[in-house]
Amino acid sequence: MEERIIVIGAGMAGLFTALALARPGRRVDVLERDPPTPTGGADEAFADWNRRGVGHLRHSHAFLARLRNIIRDNHPALLEELRAAGCQEMGFADGLPIVSRDRYRPEPEDEALTVLTSRRTTLELVIRRYVERMAGVTLHSGVNVTGLVGGPDAEGRFVTRGVRIGDDGAEGEETADIVVDAAGRLSQGFEWLSEAGVVFEEESEDAGILYYTRHWRFLPGQTPPERGPIPGAGDLGFIKYGVFPGDNGCFSITLAVPEIEETLRLAVMRPDVFDQICTLLPGIANWTDPARSEPISKVFGMGDLKSRWRSTIHQSQPIALNLFFAGDGLVRTNPLYGRGCSFAAVEAFLLRDTLAEQTDPAARAVAYQAAVDRDLRPYFTDMRTQDRQAIRRARNTLDPAYSPRFKARLMKSFGEDAVAPAIRSDPALLRAFMRGFHMLEPSSTWLKQPSTLAKVLAAWVTPMAFKRRYYPPKLGPDRVEMFATLDLPADADALRLGLVAA
Ligand SMILES: Cc1cc2nc3c(=O)[nH]c(=O)nc-3n(C[C@H](O)[C@H](O)[C@H](O)COP(=O)(O)OP(=O)(O)OC[C@H]3O[C@@H](n4cnc5c(N)ncnc54)[C@H](O)[C@@H]3O)c2cc1C
């Protein structure tokens, strides 16, 4: 008999779940609350696609090599369609610092370090149209899932038999052998389980930043600026920034501001302030030069960014059977690391393998969560550690009385005087580092290799005169200069927090 799988949500996780699970003998129904794609291409989707369910749809997105490799290996025709729609691929060599380019020797493995970039609307449009053509998959738009059908068994596990759909008293039920909740960060799946008496485990904390994005288009005849010594992404402590090459002559700039920097946060929403900041950052000023490009959107802002890990195992037992979670509903990460869509894709394919390897519902539940823990938890922990450090740094920046302790000074020196010059001078080290960045191996693996660690330590003890050229260039004005240029009060937040006397 045909197996039926219902997927809640046709965002990144829902689409990757369909890509992963579709196979003969199985029917996959993807139920999406938002309207269908508009007719037309990438520009129409960017302008007109109403996606109330994905508040971050028009924020900058880059898609890490791990995600691109999943598409390349499982749906090569889709990768061709993404290229044809204007999505760009940036290889390892494109990201080499200018100071070490002449030392670069291409390796076959470099192909697996390629990033995919486009407006998120473009990537999602192309994947969605591809999924809609897949045999055995049906995408239903305008369908709101309002609950789960099922109930607890003798061991308190929620046995899922389908979903409830519809609003306004017009509710109905759809039965399924398996339900995949891919409803994103606002997914209600765990809450529905909780209402049914199921206890689940969750860790959640603020990412500590807010995201601001604006889109531009190159003027006719204009192209991206030549890469110079100053990178198109950087971290000044009180602001992080990045330029995201897009599709079809578009690109976007994202400014990420620590939550604690309230004055800057409020100002940056204004397009004139956003653009002025861009002119003050040498790595992006040449992109937004009015002679080269023009803005095509307002400034999109986004807060409530969290790192959240939810588990479907409680006290070593599965909390639900025939119900799986993928995407932000399961794990949310700080968008700064650009890993959310890769997490969703990885989870979808881990689910495919779990369903292929196990038939017993409880064994499937345990195996899936174990696979997610094994593969993704190290990245999650690493990102959360970095977020905690960044939150502390942002507060210390505002505190005139702050004086770093020995350990903090040592860690800063290791990052700035060892790791940074080492990876900027040696493409082989950068390659090893990028494998972690792109989630091809745990982020810490590269530094655990004795040969790599030896090179980094050698860079640390190298006298400044011999390594000065490998330090990153000055990325932009410091906080005091930036605030003065923007005519913002530099000490307002320190006053608000009581860090300086009124
Ligand atoms: C500002 C920002 C920037 C980001 N940048 C990047 C980046 O550069 N690279 C990267 O990899 N990741 C990035 N991410 C993370 C990434 O966007 C998310 O991880 C990804 O969207 C998660 O996919 P998802 O399918 O779980 O959720 P979504 O993509 O949000 O999709 C959820 C879908 O479920 C639907 N839905 C919800 N409830 C229901 C319901 N009850 N019934 C039916 N349908 C429902 C919604 O309408 C929506 O279509 C960013 C996130 C943010 C916030």
The ligand as a MOL file (V3000), in Angstrom:
LIG
                    3D

  0  0  0     0  0            999 V3000
M  V30 BEGIN CTAB
M  V30 COUNTS 53 58 0 0 0
M  V30 BEGIN ATOM
M  V30 1 C 17.3530 37.3770 9.0390 0
M  V30 2 C 17.6980 35.9570 8.6820 0
M  V30 3 C 18.7070 35.6900 7.7530 0
M  V30 4 C 19.0630 34.3730 7.4610 0
M  V30 5 N 20.0970 34.1160 6.6000 0
M  V30 6 C 20.4370 32.8420 6.3230 0
M  V30 7 C 21.4860 32.5370 5.4040 0
M  V30 8 O 22.1720 33.4090 4.8830 0
M  V30 9 N 21.7440 31.2280 5.1340 0
M  V30 10 C 21.0490 30.2180 5.7240 0
M  V30 11 O 21.3120 29.0570 5.4390 0
M  V30 12 N 20.0590 30.4770 6.5970 0
M  V30 13 C 19.7430 31.7440 6.9050 0
M  V30 14 N 18.7330 32.0050 7.7830 0
M  V30 15 C 18.0180 30.8770 8.4070 0
M  V30 16 C 17.0430 30.2800 7.4280 0
M  V30 17 O 16.3390 31.2620 6.7350 0
M  V30 18 C 16.0800 29.3860 8.1880 0
M  V30 19 O 16.8400 28.4790 8.9270 0
M  V30 20 C 15.1630 28.6300 7.2300 0
M  V30 21 O 14.2390 29.4840 6.6460 0
M  V30 22 C 14.4290 27.5290 7.9940 0
M  V30 23 O 13.5710 26.8760 7.1240 0
M  V30 24 P 12.1630 26.3320 7.6400 0
M  V30 25 O 11.5650 25.6270 6.4890 0
M  V30 26 O 12.3210 25.6670 8.9140 0
M  V30 27 O 11.3150 27.6340 7.9300 0
M  V30 28 P 10.7060 28.6920 6.8740 0
M  V30 29 O 11.6280 28.7980 5.7210 0
M  V30 30 O 10.4150 29.8640 7.6910 0
M  V30 31 O 9.3930 27.9980 6.3590 0
M  V30 32 C 8.3150 27.6270 7.1880 0
M  V30 33 C 7.0910 27.4840 6.3020 0
M  V30 34 O 6.0360 26.8590 7.0200 0
M  V30 35 C 4.8220 27.5140 6.7270 0
M  V30 36 N 3.9000 27.2860 7.8420 0
M  V30 37 C 4.0630 27.6900 9.1240 0
M  V30 38 N 3.0370 27.2790 9.8870 0
M  V30 39 C 2.2090 26.5940 9.0690 0
M  V30 40 C 0.9720 25.9280 9.2840 0
M  V30 41 N 0.4140 25.8790 10.5000 0
M  V30 42 N 0.3700 25.3490 8.2300 0
M  V30 43 C 0.9290 25.3900 6.9970 0
M  V30 44 N 2.1020 26.0070 6.7460 0
M  V30 45 C 2.7330 26.5920 7.7750 0
M  V30 46 C 5.2320 28.9670 6.5710 0
M  V30 47 O 4.2690 29.7020 5.8490 0
M  V30 48 C 6.5650 28.8190 5.8230 0
M  V30 49 O 6.3800 28.7850 4.4350 0
M  V30 50 C 18.3680 33.3090 8.0850 0
M  V30 51 C 17.3500 33.5770 9.0000 0
M  V30 52 C 17.0310 34.8820 9.3070 0
M  V30 53 C 15.9660 35.1330 10.3300 0
M  V30 END ATOM
M  V30 BEGIN BOND
M  V30 1 1 1 2
M  V30 2 1 2 3
M  V30 3 2 2 52
M  V30 4 2 3 4
M  V30 5 1 4 5
M  V30 6 1 4 50
M  V30 7 2 5 6
M  V30 8 1 6 7
M  V30 9 1 6 13
M  V30 10 2 7 8
M  V30 11 1 7 9
M  V30 12 1 9 10
M  V30 13 2 10 11
M  V30 14 1 10 12
M  V30 15 2 12 13
M  V30 16 1 13 14
M  V30 17 1 14 15
M  V30 18 1 14 50
M  V30 19 1 15 16
M  V30 20 1 16 17
M  V30 21 1 16 18
M  V30 22 1 18 19
M  V30 23 1 18 20
M  V30 24 1 20 21
M  V30 25 1 20 22
M  V30 26 1 22 23
M  V30 27 1 23 24
M  V30 28 2 24 25
M  V30 29 1 24 26
M  V30 30 1 24 27
M  V30 31 1 27 28
M  V30 32 2 28 29
M  V30 33 1 28 30
M  V30 34 1 28 31
M  V30 35 1 31 32
M  V30 36 1 32 33
M  V30 37 1 33 34
M  V30 38 1 33 48
M  V30 39 1 34 35
M  V30 40 1 35 36
M  V30 41 1 35 46
M  V30 42 1 36 37
M  V30 43 1 36 45
M  V30 44 2 37 38
M  V30 45 1 38 39
M  V30 46 1 39 40
M  V30 47 2 39 45
M  V30 48 1 40 41
M  V30 49 2 40 42
M  V30 50 1 42 43
M  V30 51 2 43 44
M  V30 52 1 44 45
M  V30 53 1 46 47
M  V30 54 1 46 48
M  V30 55 1 48 49
M  V30 56 2 50 51
M  V30 57 1 51 52
M  V30 58 1 52 53
M  V30 END BOND
M  V30 END CTAB
M  END
